[in-house]
Amino acid sequence: MKTAGKKVINGWAMYDWANSVYNLVITTTFFPIYFTEVTKDYFRGELIPFFGVQFVNSALYDYASAAAYLLIALLSPILSSIADTRGNKKRFLLAFTLLGSISCCSLFWFYGSNVEYGTLCFLLATVGYCGGLVFYNSYLPEIAAPEDRDRISAKGFALGYIGSVILQLVGFALVALEPFGLSGTAPVRVTFLLVGIWWLGFALFSLSRLPASKATVQTHYASAFTEGFAELRKVYAQVRVMPVLKRFLRGFFFFSMGVQTVMLAATLFGSKELNLPSTNLIIAVVVIQLVAVLGAWGIARLSGRFGNLRVLIGVIIVWLGICIAGYRMQTAMDFYILAAVVGLVMGGVQSLSRSTYAKLMPETEDTTSFFSYYDVTEKLAIVVGMFSFGYIEELTGSMRNSVLALMLFFAIGLAWIISALLKSKKMEAGSTM
């Protein structure tokens, strides 16, 4: 196949520019800090009620994240199979974009006292973000030839990091300067509103440039859900007989538990364990995003020279070191140095994982169904990672123990990626004999 034209590629990458503001501004910086601070102020402590049950506020945030990812993990395989068989993945991408962006805007009316409202809006926004990624990612093998997928995947992540940093700086300016008479919690809540507007506005531009998908089934013999399950079974049967892809997915499941949990809980850790001010945390996350741009491009170049699986092994080893350093860190400077290292490997591991999967999957028209396996693997990993992180904190009283536990996930993931590399070498040697 040939790589699509520049207009389509830029349009696809712009969706990363559109939705990445949610991942940075909502889940990584402003919302977790805002959630813990306003609930603590209103309820005069870290124990807060949620539908009559008491939770530690940071643990409730972790559990809400896990619930959102579990919901989308259950829904996305069926939705993606329907999108393939009916040829309407653009419609699903738009639907999840609308859900996510409207839910972000709705966080403007979360003040801390209405915990249930704020938590549910956050949950729905996360579902919108994750659900859209299933259909967005599935476009990559349709628009990019195998030799261009690392580069184009990295371009999407790079644009996402740049766009999210821009809106992050706007939010930071609103909080620091309090212009237009904004005060109290208003600057942060206005930032939530801007995230929703940015997400929807740029996503509509991206959608206008993406090609319409073709239905893989022209004559429908049953309901959309029945055909969706049949499509899933077909994809599963293919994955089972692809030993390298199967091993990669197992490794991806485990190291994603660590990567995604570190990304989602980093600011909570800095706030609660090191007592860092909110402004310092926001600046640190901006640095992470800027370094991540370089990381995404740099690791893409390394993969072209040494191979995807080899580079992934090296990156996971770095993540193991990050967990050890996170457990031992004591000062603000430790946090900032580690944040820079996280940024360097964060963008690279995400971009490289996506493009590696696109390379390993077979030539097929069922790209959305195949990428649903990838996305469900990642979402289930986040469910386990975030729930474990919150539960260990509640059990032991410290996030440090939660960070240390992530090492186990990275170690298991490393073992499976090494296994995938060895299997790939063995298959290549057999084919040349």
C-alpha positions in Angstrom: 0.0 0.0 0.0 1.0 3.6 -0.4 0.9 6.3 2.3 -1.9 8.8 1.9 -1.4 12.3 0.9 -0.1 15.1 3.1 -3.7 16.5 3.7 -4.9 13.2 5.1 -1.8 12.6 7.2 -1.9 16.1 8.7 -5.6 15.8 9.3 -5.1 12.5 11.2 -2.2 13.9 13.3 -4.3 17.0 14.1 -6.7 14.8 16.1 -3.9 14.1 18.5 -3.5 17.9 18.8 -7.2 18.1 19.5 -7.7 15.4 22.2 -4.3 15.4 23.9 -5.3 18.6 25.8 -7.7 16.3 27.8 -4.9 13.9 28.7 -2.6 16.6 29.9 -4.9 19.3 31.3 -7.6 17.1 32.8 -6.0 13.8 33.8 -2.4 14.8 34.4 -2.4 18.3 36.0 -5.3 20.6 36.7 -8.1 18.1 37.5 -6.4 15.7 39.9 -4.9 18.6 41.9 -8.2 20.5 41.8 -10.2 17.4 42.7 -8.1 16.6 45.8 -7.8 20.3 46.9 -11.5 21.4 46.6 -12.9 18.2 48.2 -10.4 18.4 51.0 -11.3 22.0 51.7 -15.1 21.4 51.6 -15.1 18.2 53.7 -12.2 19.4 55.9 -10.0 16.3 55.3 -9.0 13.7 52.8 -11.9 11.3 53.6 -14.9 12.3 51.3 -18.3 10.7 50.7 -19.3 9.2 47.4 -22.9 8.0 47.2 -22.7 7.4 51.0 -19.3 5.5 51.0 -16.2 7.1 52.4 -13.0 7.2 50.3 -9.6 8.9 50.5 -10.0 11.6 47.8 -6.9 10.7 45.8 -7.9 7.0 45.9 -11.4 7.9 44.7 -9.8 9.7 41.7 -7.8 6.5 41.0 -10.9 4.3 41.2 -13.0 6.7 39.0 -10.2 6.5 36.3 -10.2 2.7 36.6 -14.0 2.5 36.2 -13.9 4.7 33.1 -11.2 2.5 31.5 -13.0 -0.7 32.4 -16.3 0.6 30.8 -14.6 1.5 27.6 -12.7 -1.8 27.6 -16.0 -3.6 27.6 -17.6 -1.4 25.0 -14.9 -0.7 22.4 -14.5 -4.2 21.0 -18.2 -4.4 20.0 -18.3 -0.8 18.8 -15.1 -1.2 16.7 -16.3 -4.4 15.1 -19.6 -2.6 14.2 -17.6 0.2 12.8 -15.6 -2.2 10.5 -18.6 -4.2 9.3 -20.8 -1.1 8.8 -18.1 1.3 7.7 -18.9 4.1 10.1 -15.8 4.7 12.2 -15.9 8.4 11.5 -19.4 8.6 13.1 -18.2 6.7 16.2 -15.1 9.0 16.4 -17.4 12.0 16.3 -19.8 10.6 18.9 -17.0 9.9 21.4 -15.5 13.3 20.7 -18.8 15.0 21.5 -19.2 12.9 24.7 -15.7 13.8 25.9 -15.7 17.5 25.0 -19.2 18.2 26.5 -18.2 16.3 29.7 -15.1 18.4 30.0 -17.1 21.6 29.6 -19.5 20.3 32.3 -16.7 20.2 34.8 -17.0 24.0 34.9 -19.8 23.5 37.4 -17.9 21.2 39.8 -17.1 23.0 43.0 -16.0 20.2 45.4 -19.3 19.9 47.3 -20.9 18.0 44.4 -18.5 15.1 44.4 -20.8 12.7 42.6 -21.4 15.2 39.8 -17.7 16.0 39.3 -16.6 12.4 39.4 -19.2 11.3 36.9 -18.4 14.1 34.5 -14.7 13.1 34.8 -15.6 9.5 34.2 -17.7 10.3 31.0 -14.9 12.6 29.7 -12.4 9.7 30.1 -14.8 7.4 28.3 -15.1 9.9 25.4 -11.3 10.3 25.2 -10.5 6.6 25.3 -13.4 5.6 23.1 -12.3 8.0 20.4 -8.7 6.7 20.5 -9.9 3.2 19.3 -11.1 4.7 16.0 -8.4 7.2 15.7 -5.6 4.7 16.1 -7.3 2.3 13.7 -6.8 4.8 10.8 -2.9 4.5 11.1 -2.6 1.2 9.1 -5.1 2.5 6.6 -3.3 5.7 5.7 0.3 4.8 6.2 2.5 2.2 4.6 4.5 0.0 7.0 7.8 1.8 6.5 6.1 5.2 7.3 4.1 4.1 10.4 6.8 4.9 13.0 7.3 8.4 11.6 3.6 9.2 11.2 2.7 7.8 14.7 5.5 9.9 16.2 4.2 13.0 14.3 0.7 12.5 15.9 2.2 12.2 19.4 4.5 15.2 18.8 1.6 17.4 17.7 -0.5 16.2 20.6 2.2 17.2 23.1 2.8 20.6 21.5 -1.0 21.4 21.4 -1.5 20.3 24.9 1.4 22.4 26.2 -0.1 25.5 24.5 -3.4 25.1 26.3 -1.6 24.1 29.5 0.2 27.4 29.4 -3.1 29.3 28.8 -4.6 27.6 31.9 -1.5 28.3 33.9 -1.7 32.0 32.9 -5.4 32.1 34.0 -4.5 30.6 37.4 -1.4 32.7 38.0 -2.7 36.1 36.7 -6.4 35.8 37.3 -7.4 38.1 34.4 -10.9 39.3 33.5 -11.9 39.4 37.2 -11.5 35.6 37.6 -10.6 34.5 41.1 -10.9 31.5 43.5 -11.6 28.3 41.6 -12.9 30.1 38.5 -9.6 30.1 36.5 -9.3 26.4 36.8 -12.9 25.8 36.0 -12.6 28.1 32.9 -9.6 25.9 31.9 -11.9 22.8 31.9 -14.3 24.7 29.7 -11.5 25.6 27.3 -10.4 22.0 27.0 -13.8 20.9 25.8 -14.0 23.7 23.3 -10.4 23.1 22.0 -11.0 19.4 21.7 -14.2 19.6 19.7 -13.1 22.5 17.5 -9.9 20.9 16.3 -11.4 17.5 16.1 -14.0 18.7 13.6 -11.2 20.0 11.5 -9.4 16.7 11.6 -12.6 14.7 10.8 -13.2 16.9 7.7 -9.9 15.5 6.3 -10.1 11.9 7.3 -11.4 9.5 4.6 -14.7 7.7 5.0 -14.1 4.0 5.9 -15.5 1.2 3.8 -17.8 -1.5 5.2 -16.1 -4.9 5.3 -19.5 -6.6 5.1 -21.8 -5.6 2.3 -24.7 -7.9 3.0 -25.7 -8.0 6.7 -27.2 -11.2 7.9 -27.9 -10.2 11.5 -28.1 -7.3 14.0 -25.1 -5.0 14.3 -24.2 -6.5 17.7 -24.4 -10.1 16.5 -22.1 -9.2 13.6 -19.8 -7.3 16.0 -19.3 -10.4 18.1 -18.6 -12.5 15.0 -16.0 -10.0 13.9 -14.3 -10.2 17.2 -14.1 -14.0 17.0 -12.5 -13.7 13.6 -9.9 -11.3 14.8 -9.2 -13.4 17.9 -8.7 -16.5 15.7 -6.0 -14.6 13.7 -4.2 -13.2 16.8 -4.0 -16.7 18.3 -1.8 -18.0 15.5 0.6 -15.0 15.4 3.2 -15.8 18.1 5.1 -12.6 17.9 2.0 -10.4 18.0 0.6 -12.5 20.8 3.7 -12.1 22.9 3.9 -8.4 22.1 0.3 -7.8 23.4 1.1 -9.7 26.6 4.1 -7.5 27.2 2.3 -4.4 26.2 -0.5 -5.2 28.8 2.0 -5.4 31.7 4.3 -2.5 30.9 1.2 -0.3 30.1 0.0 -0.8 33.6 3.2 1.0 34.8 3.4 3.6 32.1 -0.2 4.8 32.2 -0.4 4.7 36.0 2.8 6.8 36.4 1.3 9.4 33.9 -2.1 9.6 35.6 -0.8 9.7 39.2 2.4 11.7 38.9 0.9 15.0 40.1 -1.0 13.4 42.9 2.3 11.9 44.1 4.1 15.2 43.9 1.3 17.0 45.8 0.8 14.5 48.6 4.2 12.9 49.1 6.4 15.9 48.5 4.0 18.7 49.2 4.9 20.5 46.0 2.8 23.7 45.2 0.3 23.4 42.3 2.2 25.9 40.1 5.4 23.9 40.4 3.6 20.7 39.5 2.1 22.4 36.4 5.5 23.7 35.3 7.0 20.2 35.8 4.3 18.6 33.6 4.9 21.2 30.9 8.6 20.2 30.9 7.5 16.5 30.6 5.5 17.3 27.5 8.2 19.3 25.8 10.8 16.6 26.5 8.3 14.0 25.3 8.2 15.6 21.8 12.0 15.0 21.5 11.5 11.5 23.0 8.9 10.5 20.5 11.0 11.6 17.5 14.3 10.3 18.9 13.0 6.8 19.8 11.3 6.6 16.4 14.7 7.1 14.8 16.3 4.6 17.1 13.7 2.0 16.1 14.5 2.5 12.5 18.2 1.6 13.2 17.9 -1.1 15.9 14.4 -2.4 15.5 11.2 -1.8 17.4 11.4 -4.6 19.9 15.0 -4.0 20.8 14.3 -0.3 21.5 11.2 -1.2 23.5 13.3 -3.4 25.7 15.7 -0.6 26.4 12.9 1.9 27.2 11.2 -0.6 29.6 14.5 -1.0 31.5 14.6 2.8 31.9 11.0 2.7 33.3 12.2 0.2 35.9 14.9 2.7 37.0 12.2 5.4 37.2 10.2 3.3 39.6 13.2 2.8 41.9 14.0 6.5 41.8 10.4 7.4 42.4 10.2 5.3 45.5 13.5 6.9 46.9 12.9 10.5 45.9 12.9 13.0 48.8 13.2 16.6 47.4 11.5 18.8 44.8 14.7 18.7 42.7 14.5 14.9 42.6 10.9 15.2 41.3 11.9 17.6 38.5 14.9 15.5 37.4 12.8 12.4 37.3 10.0 14.3 35.5 12.4 15.1 32.7 13.5 11.4 32.4 9.8 10.4 32.3 9.1 12.8 29.5 12.0 11.4 27.5 10.6 7.9 27.5 6.9 8.6 27.8 6.3 9.8 24.3 8.6 7.3 22.8 7.1 4.2 24.5 3.5 5.3 23.5 4.4 6.1 19.9 6.6 3.1 19.4 4.0 0.7 20.9 1.3 1.9 18.6 3.5 1.7 15.5 4.9 -1.7 16.5 1.4 -3.1 16.8 0.5 -1.6 13.4 3.6 -3.4 11.9 2.9 -6.8 13.5 -0.8 -7.0 12.7 -1.7 -8.7 9.4 -2.8 -6.9 6.2 -6.6 -6.6 6.8 -9.6 -4.4 6.2 -10.7 -5.0 9.8 -8.3 -2.4 11.1 -10.7 -1.0 13.8 -11.4 -4.5 15.1 -7.6 -5.3 15.3 -6.9 -2.0 17.0 -9.7 -2.6 19.5 -7.6 -5.5 20.8 -4.7 -3.1 21.3 -6.8 -0.5 23.0 -8.7 -3.0 25.2 -5.3 -4.4 26.3 -4.2 -0.9 27.2 -7.4 0.0 29.0 -7.5 -3.1 31.0 -3.9 -2.5 32.0 -4.9 1.0 33.2 -7.8 -0.5 35.2 -5.5 -2.9 37.0 -2.7 -0.3 37.4 -4.9 2.6 38.8 -6.9 0.3 41.0 -3.7 -1.2 42.4 -2.2 2.2 42.9 -5.2 3.5 44.8 -5.8 0.3 46.8 -2.1 0.0 48.0 -2.2 3.7 49.0 -5.3 3.1 51.1 -3.9 -0.1 52.5 -0.4 1.2 53.4 -1.0 5.0 53.7 1.7 5.9 51.2 1.9 6.3 47.5 5.6 5.3 47.6 4.6 1.7 48.1 2.2 2.0 45.1 5.1 3.2 42.9 7.3 0.4 44.1 4.6 -2.2 43.2 4.7 -0.9 39.6 8.1 -2.4 39.2 6.5 -5.9 39.0 4.4 -4.8 36.1 7.4 -3.5 34.2 9.4 -6.6 34.9 6.7 -9.0 33.5 6.3 -6.7 30.5 10.0 -6.8 29.8 10.1 -10.6 29.9 7.3 -10.9 27.3 8.9 -8.3 24.9 12.2 -10.2 25.2 10.2 -13.4 24.4 8.6 -11.7 21.4 12.1 -10.6 20.1 13.5 -14.1 20.5 10.5 -15.6 18.7 10.8 -13.1 15.9 14.5 -14.0 15.4 13.7 -17.7 15.5 11.0 -17.3 12.8 13.3 -15.2 10.6 16.1 -17.8 10.9 13.7 -20.5 10.0 12.4 -18.7 6.9 16.0 -18.2 5.5 16.9 -21.9 5.8 
